[in-house]
Amino acid sequence: MTTAFYAVDRLEGKFAVVVGDDGKMIDVERSELPKQVREGSVLRVRTGATGPDWSSAEIDRAEEERRRASARKILDELKRSDPGGDIQL
């Protein structure tokens, strides 16, 4: 088995829409995920030949923060390279 990361894109009723690092979106029943899951959570999940084992999903706070820091850095670089100052996010 290997490990993969999935980010929770949004919560829709009984389902969480998660996005894998490969860009594929998957609907997962919220009952299969940790209770504390929220939009933006990053999940570390064991995967095998049959796909992700959602019962093994754990929220990875360190990976969440690493990804947020990376996004902040990219936004800061975009703001600095905007000659007109009109980038507003």
Secondary structure as UniProt FT lines:
FT   STRAND          2..12
FT   TURN            13..14
FT   STRAND          15..20
FT   TURN            21..22
FT   STRAND          25..29
FT   HELIX           30..32
FT   TURN            35..36
FT   TURN            39..40
FT   STRAND          42..48
FT   TURN            49..50
FT   STRAND          51..59
FT   HELIX           61..80
FT   TURN            83..84
//
